[in-house]
């Protein structure tokens, strides 16, 4: 029979108490508790959630994995749906038709701005707020745009990129829009995560497709480590230091990447390839919603953090 030393090249270390910061895969014997312990791997996976009532792409929304909204999208350009963690139900319709727009906030305090209206064949300046029941028109964004990204809350939002002024960022205080610091690299169709004062801008189309990543501190943007490959028309969730981005083009639309504030790493793939999809949630509990080719599929991302498992040997 093989021993642990023969397999791994070292013995299991005996300690009086568990190490403060064990590494993934580290094994030790706690002499006080008479237990062998091991630090297990972080695991993450996508699983099927409830389908949208209407398949569409270019939709957008936000919220949590168990209380989210999405709105707009093609072909139902004003429709809102709400998610309770298992199924979608109809919400109040938007006042303006649009897809490929920006949206952020929560189920009961959402915000949407910009987007493209195929009826007029133009991008829009309209901004609306959602209270969980109905949408209400607010002050317009400074310039018409689509394929724009936004993060933050209803009362403290950051909108950036887009097809008009591709490097421009604008901040919303719940009433008015003011100009923020410009992106270092102007682009549209990018993914975002974070807050108005701690945002993340990822990928997009310059053109050509971009792998650039920038962080915003509430005043200015700073270039940080690129994603492994160029990507556009995808979505993100989470914070500036704990984010995921998923889907998009070119290539397969199932790729998911995690960001820890410094580095990018691949994790579990989506089951359904897609671009121009909606998103909600956090870097560890996220939603991927609808998208192109036109689908109603919703997927839920769950990350199970590393923990310590033990074996009683008494």
C-alpha positions in Angstrom: 0.0 0.0 0.0 1.3 3.4 -0.9 1.9 5.9 1.9 1.1 9.7 1.7 4.9 10.4 1.7 5.4 8.0 -1.2 2.6 9.7 -3.1 3.3 13.4 -2.3 7.0 13.4 -1.2 6.4 14.6 2.3 4.7 13.6 5.6 1.5 15.0 7.0 2.5 17.7 9.4 1.4 17.4 13.0 0.2 20.7 14.6 -1.5 21.8 17.8 -3.9 24.1 16.0 -5.1 24.7 12.4 -2.8 27.0 10.3 -4.1 30.5 9.9 -4.1 30.6 6.1 -3.9 27.1 4.7 -3.3 26.7 0.9 -5.7 24.8 -1.4 -4.8 21.1 -1.1 -2.8 21.5 2.1 -3.1 18.5 4.6 -2.3 18.5 8.3 -3.0 16.6 11.5 -4.5 18.5 14.3 -3.1 16.8 17.4 -5.4 18.6 19.8 -8.6 17.6 17.9 -7.2 14.2 16.7 -8.3 15.0 13.2 -6.7 15.0 9.7 -7.7 18.1 7.9 -7.4 19.3 4.2 -8.1 22.7 2.6 -10.5 22.0 -0.3 -10.6 23.6 -3.7 -12.9 26.5 -4.6 -15.6 25.2 -6.9 -17.9 27.1 -9.2 -20.6 26.1 -11.6 -23.5 27.3 -13.8 -26.9 25.7 -13.4 -30.2 26.2 -15.2 -32.6 28.8 -13.8 -36.2 29.7 -14.8 -36.7 30.7 -18.5 -37.7 34.2 -19.4 -41.3 34.6 -20.5 -40.0 36.0 -23.8 -36.8 35.1 -25.5 -34.8 38.1 -26.5 -31.3 39.7 -26.8 -29.9 43.1 -26.1 -31.8 43.2 -22.8 -30.3 44.5 -19.6 -31.0 44.5 -15.9 -29.5 44.0 -12.4 -30.3 43.0 -8.9 -29.4 39.8 -7.0 -29.6 36.2 -8.0 -33.0 35.9 -6.1 -34.4 39.3 -6.8 -33.5 40.6 -10.3 -35.1 42.6 -13.1 -34.4 42.7 -16.9 -36.0 45.1 -19.4 -36.0 45.9 -23.1 -34.3 43.8 -25.6 -35.2 42.6 -29.1 -38.0 41.9 -30.1 -39.9 43.0 -27.0 -38.4 46.4 -26.6 -40.3 47.7 -23.6 -41.1 44.6 -21.6 -39.8 44.1 -18.0 -39.5 40.8 -16.2 -38.8 40.1 -12.6 -36.9 37.1 -11.1 -37.6 35.6 -7.7 -34.8 33.0 -7.7 -36.8 30.4 -9.6 -39.1 32.0 -12.1 -39.8 35.2 -14.1 -43.0 37.2 -14.0 -44.1 40.3 -15.9 -43.2 43.8 -14.5 -44.2 47.3 -15.6 -43.3 48.2 -19.2 -40.6 50.8 -19.9 -41.7 54.1 -21.3 -39.2 53.9 -24.2 -38.4 51.1 -26.6 -34.7 50.1 -26.5 -32.1 47.4 -26.6 -28.3 47.3 -26.1 -28.6 49.9 -23.3 -27.2 50.3 -19.8 -29.0 49.2 -16.6 -28.1 48.9 -13.0 -29.5 48.9 -9.5 -32.0 46.6 -7.8 -35.4 45.1 -8.4 -37.1 47.9 -6.5 -34.7 50.7 -7.5 -33.5 50.1 -11.1 -32.1 52.5 -13.7 -31.9 52.3 -17.5 -30.3 54.6 -19.9 -29.5 54.9 -23.6 -30.0 52.1 -26.1 -31.1 51.7 -29.7 -34.7 52.0 -30.9 -35.2 50.2 -34.2 -38.5 52.0 -34.7 -36.7 55.3 -35.1 -33.4 53.7 -36.2 -31.5 55.9 -33.7 -29.9 55.7 -30.3 -31.7 57.4 -27.5 -30.9 59.9 -24.6 -33.8 58.6 -22.5 -33.2 57.5 -18.9 -35.8 55.8 -16.7 -36.0 54.7 -13.1 -37.9 51.5 -11.9 -39.5 51.2 -8.5 -40.4 47.5 -8.7 -43.8 48.3 -10.3 -43.4 51.1 -12.9 -40.8 53.0 -14.8 -40.6 56.8 -14.7 -38.8 59.2 -17.1 -35.8 61.0 -15.6 -33.3 63.6 -16.9 -31.7 62.6 -20.2 -28.1 61.4 -20.5 -25.8 64.0 -22.1 -25.6 62.3 -25.5 -27.5 59.6 -27.4 -25.7 56.2 -27.2 -26.2 52.5 -27.4 -24.0 49.4 -26.5 -23.2 51.3 -23.3 -22.4 49.8 -19.9 -23.5 51.0 -16.4 -22.8 50.0 -12.8 -23.7 51.1 -9.4 -27.0 52.0 -7.8 -30.0 54.0 -8.9 -28.8 57.0 -7.0 -25.1 56.6 -7.7 -24.6 55.2 -11.2 -21.7 55.3 -13.6 -22.3 54.9 -17.4 -19.3 54.4 -19.7 -18.4 53.5 -23.2 -21.0 53.3 -26.0 -21.4 54.0 -29.7 -21.5 57.9 -29.4 -18.6 59.1 -27.2 -16.9 55.8 -26.8 -14.4 57.0 -24.1 -16.9 59.1 -22.1 -18.1 58.3 -18.6 -21.0 60.0 -16.9 -22.1 59.9 -13.3 -25.7 60.0 -12.0 -26.7 61.2 -8.6 -30.3 60.2 -8.7 -31.3 63.5 -10.4 -28.6 64.8 -12.8 -25.8 63.5 -15.0 -22.3 64.9 -14.8 -19.2 64.1 -16.8 -16.7 61.8 -15.1 -13.2 60.8 -16.1 -12.8 59.4 -19.7 -11.8 55.8 -20.3 -8.2 55.5 -21.5 -9.5 53.3 -24.4 -12.8 54.3 -25.9 -15.1 51.3 -26.8 -18.6 49.9 -26.9 -20.1 46.4 -26.2 -18.0 46.1 -23.1 -18.7 44.4 -19.7 -18.7 46.1 -16.4 -18.9 45.5 -12.7 -18.6 47.5 -9.4 -19.8 50.9 -8.2 -19.6 54.5 -9.2 -16.4 55.0 -7.3 -14.9 51.6 -7.8 -15.8 50.3 -11.3 -14.4 47.8 -13.8 -14.5 48.2 -17.6 -13.7 45.0 -19.5 -13.1 44.2 -23.2 -15.4 45.7 -25.9 -15.0 46.9 -29.4 -12.6 49.7 -30.3 -12.5 48.3 -33.1 -11.0 45.8 -33.4 -12.1 43.7 -30.4 -10.4 44.6 -27.1 -8.9 42.8 -24.2 -8.3 46.0 -22.3 -9.4 46.2 -18.7 -9.6 49.5 -16.7 -10.4 50.4 -13.1 -12.2 53.6 -12.0 -11.7 55.2 -8.7 -14.4 57.8 -8.9 -12.2 60.3 -10.8 -10.0 58.5 -13.3 -9.4 55.2 -15.1 -6.3 53.1 -14.8 -5.2 50.3 -17.1 -4.8 46.9 -15.3 -4.2 43.3 -16.5 -6.0 42.4 -19.7 -8.4 39.5 -20.0 -6.8 36.5 -21.7 -8.5 37.1 -25.1 -10.5 39.8 -26.8 -14.2 39.9 -26.1 -17.3 42.1 -26.7 -21.1 42.0 -26.3 -20.8 40.2 -23.0 -21.8 40.9 -19.4 -20.3 41.1 -15.9 -21.3 41.1 -12.2 -19.6 41.7 -8.9 -17.2 44.3 -7.5 -13.9 45.8 -8.7 -12.0 43.2 -6.7 -14.3 40.2 -7.0 -15.9 40.1 -10.5 -16.9 37.7 -13.2 -17.5 38.3 -16.9 -19.2 35.8 -19.2 -20.4 35.0 -22.7 -19.8 37.2 -25.7 -17.9 37.1 -29.0 -15.7 36.3 -30.9 -15.4 32.5 -30.6 -17.4 30.5 -28.2 -19.9 32.5 -26.1 -19.6 30.2 -23.1 -16.4 31.5 -21.5 -16.5 32.7 -17.9 -13.6 34.6 -16.3 -13.1 35.6 -12.7 -11.2 38.7 -11.4 -9.7 39.0 -8.0 -8.6 42.6 -8.3 -5.3 41.7 -9.9 -5.5 38.6 -12.1 -8.0 36.9 -14.4 -8.7 33.1 -14.3 -11.1 30.9 -16.3 -13.8 29.1 -14.4 -16.9 27.0 -15.4 -18.4 27.6 -18.8 -22.0 28.6 -19.5 -24.2 25.8 -20.8 -25.7 28.1 -23.5 -23.5 30.1 -25.9 -24.7 33.7 -26.1 -24.0 37.4 -26.7 -25.9 40.6 -25.9 -27.3 39.0 -22.7 -28.5 40.4 -19.4 -26.8 39.9 -16.0 -27.4 40.4 -12.3 -25.9 39.4 -9.0 -22.4 39.2 -7.5 -19.1 37.7 -8.5 -20.1 34.5 -6.6 -23.9 34.4 -7.1 -24.7 35.7 -10.6 -27.3 35.4 -13.3 -26.9 35.2 -17.1 -30.1 36.1 -18.8 -31.4 35.6 -22.4 -29.1 36.7 -25.3 -28.3 36.0 -28.9 -28.9 33.7 -30.7 -32.4 34.5 -29.3 -32.9 32.5 -26.1 -35.0 32.6 -23.0 -32.5 30.6 -21.0 -31.4 31.8 -17.6 -28.3 30.4 -15.9 -27.3 30.8 -12.3 -23.6 30.9 -11.3 -22.6 29.7 -7.8 -19.1 29.7 -6.3 -18.5 27.6 -3.3 -15.6 29.1 -1.4 -12.6 27.0 -0.1 -13.2 25.4 3.2 -11.5 22.9 5.6 -12.7 19.3 5.6 -11.7 17.0 8.5 -11.5 13.3 9.2 -11.9 12.0 12.7 -9.2 9.4 13.3 -9.9 8.7 17.0 
